[in-house]
Amino acid sequence: MSNLNRNNGQMSRRQMLRGIGATIALPALNCMAGVSGPSKPKRSVFLYIPNGVNTLTWQIEKAGPDYQFTKPLQALERHRADITPLSGLHHPLVLGKHHNCEKVWLTGANVPGDGGAFRNTVSADQLIAETIGAATRFPSLELAIEGQSLAWSKDGIQIPAERNTQQIFNMLFGVEKDGKETIRRRLSRRGSILDLVADDAKRVKGRLGSEDRSKLDEYLTAVRQVEERTRRADEWLNVPKPVVPATDAARLQRKLSMAEAGAYYRLFYDLMVMALRTDSTRVITCGIGGEGNASGIPDIGILQSRHGLSHHNGDPEQLRRLTQTDTFLIDQLSYFLDQLKEHKEEDNTLLDTTQVLWGSGMAYGHSHGNANLPTILAGGKALGYKHGTHVDFNLPKIGKYDVSNATEHYKICSRPIDSDARVSNLLLTMLQRVDVKADKFQDSVKPISQIVA
């Protein structure tokens, strides 16, 4: 390892450690796993769809193991043993506040009802990345087919998402044009600039009003995030990126767009699978669409935005199209689970070591109902999950569903039936499955015992 970089003639502590043989960010150190040997990867993927679903055709009406998949969910039949649909979950602090559902899906933070600016809290994926992220080149990977990043730092600052598939490939697997020392000098210059920016900000902070200080704190948090990414990039310069077979590289570098939505979605999913296969990261978030601007799906003859379809006003044709887009999105999820199942690691598939959460922060888009959120948990059998049932927190209190009565059913999607059935319970469960030491997450009551072995 190189120790040529010096600052004012002095070796940095990191460089001295390199000189005496310390190794940076290895995923298989015995000290991480105890005397029994290296720990096996535990992975997490979070996938968000905007604007809810057509709850009348979505709702599974029976709990337990012998439930029947509804029309839009039928592509998941082949994955029955590896998934758990959940009904009745909600975020208590977000009820009736539809403008920020996308932003708080993984945080559960309190938000203003008018959709105005607010300081978020940390997202579950980032707590996981903080615990296990040192083992991989990227502690977490933030993607968005459309819409926003789902990831928020401990300071409540949004972590940017990458939307360009070719840039995602290059970031994960591309060969750098410049040599390591050239890149290291560039990173060093970036670090020096960040130091100057931080020093300037600290000098003016005392002269600012409270609102400006808050804005400056957010800015400095973003600077610290860039500093951390710069530091990690420097450390990983001596570790070659994974080599992807030529056929896979050609497939993953195709230039696609939403004009061919099916292939475009699957390209994102293929990139995620390859990132997990090569252990480039163990934590991924992906926004599948924005609440206000998700594109139509030309493949299935729908050019309207999902937001427009969700405001259907009960029109049968609009509802049919919304169900059609729900079905399309589930088809893509099923494809992703197929790919995760296809790759084996010793006695497990990649799906067995990956917990996948798919869902939305909205249930019934027309009136912005955000109780009874559409939620599917998949994978993670090696993490201690048990699947194969529909876990329903509504039925013990309502007895049965009446989706033929839209007015009555929509009430379930606007007001929670069980006030303790919270998305934060599920997120807490997911945190604990990947060794995050947490007894509580946001407003959680307890982990969901029905989904763990």
N, C-alpha and C positions, 0 to 999 in steps of 0.2 A: 504494500500500500504506500502511496506517495505521502511524504511529509515535507514537501518542498514549500508549501504555502506558509508564509510567515507574516505576522503583523508587527511592524516596527521592530523587526529582528527577533521577535519572541515567538516561540511555538505556542499555539493555543493548547489548552488542556486536552482537547479532543485529539490534536495531532500527536501530543506526547503519548496518549493512550495507544494511538495507532502504532507508534514507534516501539512500544513494549508488547505488542501483539494482541491487544484487545480487539475484538471483532464487533462490528456495529450491526445492531438490529437483526440478529439471526433468529429465525423462528423456532429453532430446535434446540435451544440450550437446556441442559438438564436442570439448571437452577430454576427454570420456569415451570418445570413439571414434576420435580421431586426425583427421587432415586429410580423411579420406575421407567424413566425415559422421557422423550419429548412428548409434549401434548399434541393431540390431534386437532386440526383446525376446526373451529366452530364459527359458522358463517351466518350472516343476516342480510336479507334483502327486503326493502320496503318499497311497494309499488302503489302509487296513488292515482285514482281516476277522478275526474271532476264531475260535479253537479248531480251526484247520486245516480239512481237507476229508476226504471219503471217498476216501482215496488209491487204493483198489482200482478205482474208476470214474474217478478223476481222471487217473491217471498216463498220459502220452503215452509210447508204447513204442518209438518210432523217433526217432532224432536226424536233423538235417539239414533240407533244404528240403521233402522230400516226406513229412513226417509227417502223421498223421491226427489230427484233433481227437477227443478222447473225448467221451462224451455230455454232460457238464456244460459243456464248452467250445465246443460247436458254434455258439453265437451269435457267436463270434469269427471264424468262417470268412470273413465278409465283410471282416474287417480283417486278414487273413493277411499282407498286404504291409506292415502297419504295426505288427506286434507280434512279440515274441520270448518264447515260454515258456522258462523256465529250470528245469532239474531239478538237484538235488544240492547246493544251497546251504544253508549253516547259519551260525549264530553260534557260534564255538568256546567262548566264555566263558559261553554260556547253555545248553549241552547238559545235559539232565537237570534243568534248573531252570525248571520250567514256570510258576511263579507270576507271573513278571514279563515274559513274552514281549511283551506289548503295550507295556510301558514302554520296552523296549530294542530294539524292531524297527529304529529309525532311529539307534540309538547303538551297539549291540553291547557295551554295558558289562558288566562283571562284576557278578553279582548273587548275593545269598545264596540258597542252595537252599531255605530255609524260607519264602521270600516276605516276609521282614522288611524293615524300612526300610533304605535304602541311598542313597548319593549317586550320582546318574546322571552321565553325561557329555553333552557337547553332541550334539544330533541333527543329521543331515546337512542337513535343511531349514533350520536356523538358520544354518549356515555359508553356505548359499546366500543367505539373506536378508541376512546381514551384507555380502556382496559386492555384491549387486544391488538390495537393498531400498530404497536411498535414492531410486531413480527413481520410486517409486510411493507413493500415500497410505498404504498398508499394506505394510510390509516383508514381512510374511507373514500368512496368514489361517489361523487354527486353528479347525477345525470338528469336530463329533462328532455323527453321527446318534444313536449311543448309545456308551457306553464313555468312554474317557479321551482327553485330548489326546495326540498323538504327538510334540509339540514340547518340547524341553528346551534351556534356555539354556546358555551357556558355563560357568555355575556349577553346572550339573546340576539346575536348578530347573524344574519343569514349568510350561509356559506355558498358562494356562487356555484351554479350547475353548468356542466358542459353539455352543449346541444349538437355539436358538429361531430358526426360519427368518424370522419377521417381524422380529426384532431384527437378524438378519444383513442383511436387505434394507435396513432403516433405517440401519444402520451404513454400508453401501456407497453407498446411493443416496437415502436419505431427506432431506427438506428440514428444516433446523433451524427450530424454532419461534422461537428467540431470535435477535437480531441478533449480528453478529460480535463487537462489543465486549462485549456481555453474556456471551457464551461465553468470550471471552478473560479477562474478570475472574474468571469461575468457574474457569477453568484456572489462573489466577494464584493464587487462594485454595487450590486443591488443591496447587499447588507449595509454597506456604508451609507448609501442614500437613505435607507430606512432609518438608520441611526440619526442622521441629520434631521429628517422629518420629525422623528419623535422628540428630539431635543428642542426644536423650534416650537412644537406644540406645547411642550411642558412650560416653556417660557411665557407663552401668552395665556395659558389656562387661568392663571390667577386674576386676570383682568376681564374675564368673560362673565356674562350673566348665566343664570342656571340653565336656560334653554340651550345656549351656545355651548356650555360645558358638557351637557348631555350629548349634543351632536359631536363634539370633539372626542368624548369618551368612545362613542361608536366608531369614529374614524380611527382612533388609536387601537381599538380592538382589531379592526380590519388590518392595520399595519402589523400587529403582533401575529396575526394569522399568516400573513405573507412571510414574516420573519421565520415562523416555524416551518412553513413549506420550503423556504430557501435552505434552512438548516438541514432538513431531511433530504432535499435534493442533493446537497453536497455529500452527505453521508453515504447515499446510495450510488454515487458515481462509480465506486469501485465494484459494484455488484452488477453484472451484465443483465440486461432485460431478457425476459424469456424469449426464446426463438419459436415463432409460430410456423408450422408447416406451410409450404408455399400455397397449397390449395386453400387452406384456411385463411391465409393472409389475403389472397385475392378475393375471397368471399367477404371478408370482414372490411375490406377497403372500398367496396362498391359505393358509388355516389347515388343515393336515393333521396326521395322526398315524400311528403305526405300525399303527393299525387298518386303514389303507389303505396298506400298506407299499410297494407298487410306485410309486404316485403320490408318496408321501413321499420315497422314495429319489431319484426323478427330480427332485423339487423341489430337493433339495440339489445334485444334479448341475447343474441349470439355473442355480442361483445361482453355482456355481463357474465355469461357462462365462461367465456375464455378468461376473463379477469379472475374468476373464482378458480377455474381449473389450474391456472398457472400460479395461484396464490399471490397474485399481485395486490389483492385486497381481500378482506373478509367482511367488509361492510359496504353495502351499496344502497343508495336511495335513487329512485327514478320517478319523476313526475310524468305521468302519461298524458296529461293535458291540463290546461289552465282553466280555472273556474269560469272566466269570462271570454276565453278566446280559443277553445279547443276546435280544431278544424273538423270539417266533414270527412266522410270516408268514401271516396269515389269508388273504391273496389266493390262496394255493396250498393252503389247508386244513391248514396246519401251525401248531399252537398251542404246541408245545414250544419251549423255548429252544434255541438252537444249542449251548450248553454241555451241556444234557441229551442232545441227539442225538449229540454227539461221544462221549459215554460209552455207546456202543451195546452193548458186550459181545458183539459179533459177531451181534447179532439182525438177521436179514435185513430186517425191516420198518423198524427204526430206520436201518439203512444206506441203504435206499431213500429214506427221508425226508431223510437227510443229503445224499444226492446231489441230491435235489430242491431243497434250499436252496442247494447249491453252484450248481446251474443257474440259480436265480433271481438269485443275486448276480452271476454272469457276464452274465446278460441285462442287468442294470443297468449294468455296466461297458461292455458293447457299446453301450448307449444313450448313455452319456457320450462314447465315442469317436465315435459318429455326430454328436453335436452339435459336437464340436471340429472334425470334418471339414467341417461345413456352412459354417463361417465362414472367409472368405478374407481374407488380408492380402497385397496385392501378388501375388507368385507362389506363396505358400505358404498352406496351410490353418492354422487355429489348432492343429491336432494336430501339424503339421510343426514348429512352434516350441515345443511343449510335451512334455516327457518325463514320462510317467505310469508310476509304479510301483504295482502292485497286488499284495497278497500278505498273508501271515500269518507270525507268529513260531512257529506250531505246524504240524506236519504231520499226525500221527496223534493225535487228541485223546484216545482212550480210555486210552492208556498214556502220554500226554503226550510223545510222540516229537517232538522238534523238530530233526531233520535232514531233508534232502530237502524243504525248505520250498516250498509252492506259491507260485510267483513268476511274474509276467507284467510285462514291460516293453513299453510302447507309445509310439508317437509319436516326435517329436524328430528327424525326418529332416533338418531344417534345422540341427540341432545336431551332425550328423555320425554319426547312427546308421544301421546297415543292419539290416533286419528280414527276416522271411520264413522263418526256420529255427527249429527247436527246439534250443536249446543245452543239452546234457546232459552233466554231469560224472560221472554214474554209469556210463553204458554202456561207456566205454573199459575199465573194470575188471571189470564184471560180465557184459558180453557181451550179455545180454538180460534183460528183466523177466519175472517169473512172478507176475502179479497173481492168478492162479487159486489160488496158495498164499499165503493171507493171512499165515500165520506168517512165512514167509520174506520176503515183501514188507515187512511191518511193521518188520523189522530194519533195512532201508534208511532207514526214517523215524525210527529211534532212534539209529543210529550212522552218521556220515558215511562215504561210500565214499571220497571224495577230501578229505583234510584241508585242502587248500589252496583248496577251492571254498567261498568265504566270501561272505556277504551284504555284508560290508564292501568286498570287491572291486567289487561292483556299485555300492555307494554312492560309492566313490571315483571310479568311471567317471562317474557322474552329476554329481558335484562338478566334475570336470574339463570336462565338456561345457558347463557354464554359467560357466566362467571362474574358478572358485575355484582359487586357487593351492595345490594340495595334492599331495604325492607319496605320502601315506599317510592312511588314515582308520581309526582304532581298530586292529584287528589285520589290516588288509588285507595281501595279499601283492603284488598287482599289479592294474592295471585289467583288465577283461575284453575282450580284443582281438577276440573273435568277434562283438561287437555294434557295433563302430565301423568306419566306412568307411575 
